[in-house]
Amino acid sequence: MAITTTQKVINIGSSKGVTIPAKDLKALGLDTGSMVKITAEPAKKEVPQKHSKLMKEYDQFVDQYGQTLKNLKDR
């Protein structure tokens, strides 16, 4: 059995780390001292479904007018 979860990297003393939620530890039968295999990759922020249309329109706007806006900013 394996779990897939998204966790935020946190400070642990002078190091960084992630936590494993208690419910996931229980589901896997793990406890303090258990060995685990970890694979890490950056997680993409998920856009809520209700905002996906807005984001698509924003991307189209930036594609069409992005350079014009940059030119105006630099005036």
For each residue, the residues with C-beta under 8 A, 3 or more apart:
1: 27 28
2:
3: 24 27 28
4:
5: 20 21 24
6: 43
7: 18 19 20
8: 18
9: 16 17 18
10: 16 17 18 19
11: 15 16
12: 15 16 17
13:
14:
15: 11 12
16: 9 10 11 12
17: 9 10 12
18: 7 8 9 10 40
19: 7 10
20: 5 7 24 25 30 36
21: 5 24 25
22: 25 26
23: 26 27
24: 3 5 20 21 27 28
25: 20 21 22 28 30 31
26: 22 23 29
27: 1 3 23 24
28: 1 3 24 25 36
29: 26
30: 20 25 34 36
31: 25 34
32:
33:
34: 30 31
35:
36: 20 28 30
37:
38:
39:
40: 18
41:
42:
43: 6
44:
45:
46:
47: 51 52 55
48: 51 52
49: 52
50: 53
51: 47 48 54 55
52: 47 48 49 55 56
53: 50 56 57
54: 51 57 58
55: 47 51 52 58 59
56: 52 53 59 60
57: 53 54 60 61
58: 54 55 61 62
59: 55 56 62 63
60: 56 57 63 64
61: 57 58 64 65
62: 58 59 65 66
63: 59 60 66
64: 60 61
65: 61 62 68 69
66: 62 63 69 70
67: 70 71
68: 65 71 72
69: 65 66 72 73
70: 66 67 73 74
71: 67 68 74 75
72: 68 69 75
73: 69 70
74: 70 71
75: 71 72
